[in-house]
Amino acid sequence: MLPRITPYHLPSGFTRAGGKVHWRVEPARAALLVHDMQNYFLAPFGTADNALLSKVVGNIATLREHAGRTGIPVIFSAQPGGQSRSERGLLQDFWGDGPPADAQALAITDALRPAPGDVVLTKRRYSAFVGTDLDAVLGGRDQLIVTGVYAHIGVLATAMDAFMRGVQPFVVTDAVADFSPAHHADALRHVQTRCGVVASTRELTADLLTPA
């Protein structure tokens, strides 16, 4: 039940300077979340050389590299396949059966494959906090850099949930993707005006390279 996604240009005009808060990422406080970058959820973008997807994956890889250099933990969320109706809950009514019980479909895209030491959380709801150990994995860190798909669904829900738990969310404008540019922009606008910082990969990388 996922729509086919037509490549689009990433929304422009969203920077930290345009937001209501101007938080900066501090490595000792932050964690990086790679949200649902499984082959099943990336298939709607089409071929692997999709320009939009390639750019987003490349930016996530850049942030992951800097996270490794600065001691920021990397956390992946991933949905399981072949869920029962009771496991799916109300998601069944909106999205059908979800990912199949197929190893290739469930795998994180090869370019971002989890490394030893990374945490992979099994997630069954929009927010990566619900029904997972994300709170415990953060271990007192109170900043969450959110990347992945889809911006107006799980990414937004996770950012809102983080905010309500006292965790500052940073949604990376060019390291998330969505069904359309309108969905993408709407998600960024909502975060920017209601619960967190939206900033580019370049902006957040600068945070990591600049001592607090």
Rosetta blueprint (number, residue, H / E / L):
1 M L
2 L L
3 P L
4 R L
5 I L
6 T L
7 P L
8 Y L
9 H L
10 L L
11 P L
12 S L
13 G L
14 F L
15 T L
16 R H
17 A H
18 G H
19 G L
20 K L
21 V L
22 H L
23 W L
24 R L
25 V L
26 E L
27 P L
28 A L
29 R L
30 A E
31 A E
32 L E
33 L E
34 V E
35 H E
36 D L
37 M L
38 Q E
39 N H
40 Y H
41 F H
42 L H
43 A H
44 P H
45 F H
46 G L
47 T L
48 A L
49 D L
50 N L
51 A H
52 L H
53 L H
54 S H
55 K H
56 V H
57 V H
58 G H
59 N H
60 I H
61 A H
62 T H
63 L H
64 R H
65 E H
66 H H
67 A H
68 G H
69 R H
70 T H
71 G L
72 I L
73 P L
74 V E
75 I E
76 F E
77 S E
78 A E
79 Q L
80 P L
81 G L
82 G L
83 Q L
84 S L
85 R H
86 S H
87 E H
88 R H
89 G L
90 L L
91 L H
92 Q H
93 D H
94 F H
95 W H
96 G L
97 D L
98 G L
99 P L
100 P L
101 A L
102 D L
103 A H
104 Q H
105 A H
106 L H
107 A L
108 I E
109 T L
110 D H
111 A H
112 L H
113 R L
114 P L
115 A L
116 P L
117 G L
118 D L
119 V E
120 V E
121 L E
122 T E
123 K L
124 R L
125 R L
126 Y L
127 S L
128 A L
129 F L
130 V L
131 G L
132 T L
133 D L
134 L H
135 D H
136 A H
137 V H
138 L H
139 G L
140 G L
141 R L
142 D L
143 Q E
144 L E
145 I E
146 V E
147 T E
148 G E
149 V E
150 Y L
151 A H
152 H H
153 I H
154 G H
155 V H
156 L H
157 A H
158 T H
159 A H
160 M H
161 D H
162 A H
163 F H
164 M H
165 R L
166 G L
167 V L
168 Q E
169 P E
170 F E
171 V E
172 V E
173 T E
174 D E
175 A E
176 V E
177 A E
178 D L
179 F L
180 S L
181 P H
182 A H
183 H H
184 H H
185 A H
186 D H
187 A H
188 L H
189 R H
190 H H
191 V H
192 Q H
193 T H
194 R H
195 C L
196 G L
197 V E
198 V E
199 A E
200 S L
201 T H
202 R H
203 E H
204 L H
205 T H
206 A H
207 D H
208 L H
209 L H
210 T L
211 P L
212 A L
